[in-house]
Amino acid sequence: MAIAPPRPKWPPLNSLRAFEAAARLQSFTSAADELCVTPGAVAQHVKSLEAHIGEKLFERHAKGVELTKLGASILPSFVQAFDALGLAVHSLRSNVASTEIRIAALPSLSQLWLSSRLPKIRKAIPDSSISITALETKPNLNREPFDLAIFFEDLPGSTDAVELGRDVIYPVCSPVIAAQLSEPEDLSSVPCLHDTTWSNDWAIWCEAAKANDTIYHHGPAFSLYSLALEEAKNGAGVLMGHDALVRDSLANGSLVKPFDIEVPLPRRISIFQARAANNNAEIARIIDQLIL
């Protein structure tokens, strides 16, 4: 009777995932955020993989980690492998009779730009449902289960993305506040609202308007642009508006532009499509509706 020899074991999949994420992001902490685990768990998985192969993949330093020569040499193969695995999962989902289309978008874009366009999109694809997930950073569409992603990106922009509009800024406020303003220097007499994500907006606009750069330093700051926008509507002060995000409020009169000076930024709204969704007719119709 033949005796089957013991087969060598593969390293655990979780240890391979942890290595790939940590190596690609050059950080155990960033890898932990991506994988929704703790940095300690990533470190332990990587340590397990190193023990399995008998070689170090990272050099540990007080300020972080650095790939060894071996780790750097194998990283491209691991990235390609996990991208392929992600694409296979996307393909599996697309071949199931699913009627759900998943969109990831920046929170401000989800609330203030995309929401008003959803009725038109639903009408264009009546047989499908749309799920929206608000994320602060663009997901990896090769890995994460989204069909589309809508985010601001710096120009010139990605070649694999479709431009939906440029980012243009200008001050906005309630009609009551606007009545107190006739020139940019008058901003020194009212609160200027600040968004912490786009902290340079006021400085950029004041430079273009040739206004004193001290006029905007007073006023509260908000980590949510939508909240800052509501406060501007409530008469709390003047907010630096991003055209795509304030257009609906200008149309309904809850906000007005006290000045005519608009400043285009080297940034655009882009829509990204997962490779597995390239031949999906309904996703193509969604993109068409957003471009219009």
JOCOR-V196686 format. One record per pair of residues at least 24 apart in sequence whose ideal C-beta (glycine too) atoms are under 6 Angstrom apart, sorted by the first residue. I is the first residue (numbers start at 1). J is the second residue. Records with the same first field share a line. If there is no record, write none. Layout:
I = J + J
This chain:
11 = 49 + 52
14 = 45
15 = 45 + 48 + 49
18 = 42 + 45 + 46
19 = 46 + 49
20 = 78 + 82
23 = 67 + 71 + 75
24 = 79
83 = 142
86 = 142 + 143
87 = 276
90 = 274 + 276
91 = 276
94 = 276
99 = 128 + 129
100 = 129 + 131
101 = 128 + 130 + 147
102 = 131 + 146 + 147
103 = 132 + 148
104 = 133 + 135 + 139 + 146 + 149
105 = 150
106 = 151
107 = 134
108 = 225 + 245
109 = 150
110 = 134
111 = 226
112 = 245
113 = 244 + 245
116 = 248
120 = 289
121 = 286 + 289
124 = 285 + 289
125 = 282 + 285
128 = 282
141 = 272 + 274
147 = 274 + 277 + 283
148 = 271 + 273
149 = 272
150 = 271
152 = 267 + 269
153 = 270
154 = 267
155 = 266
157 = 268 + 270
161 = 270 + 272
162 = 271
163 = 268 + 270
164 = 269 + 271 + 290
165 = 244 + 269
166 = 264 + 268
167 = 242 + 265 + 267
168 = 243 + 262 + 264
169 = 201 + 205 + 240 + 242 + 263
170 = 241 + 257 + 262
171 = 238 + 240 + 258
172 = 239 + 241 + 246 + 255 + 257
173 = 232 + 238 + 258
174 = 233 + 235
175 = 256
176 = 235
177 = 235
178 = 256 + 258
181 = 258
184 = 209 + 211
187 = 215
188 = 215
190 = 237 + 238
191 = 219 + 237
192 = 216 + 219 + 237 + 238
193 = 219 + 228 + 232 + 237 + 239
194 = 221
195 = 222 + 225 + 228
196 = 221 + 223
201 = 240
202 = 240
205 = 263
208 = 263
209 = 261
244 = 269
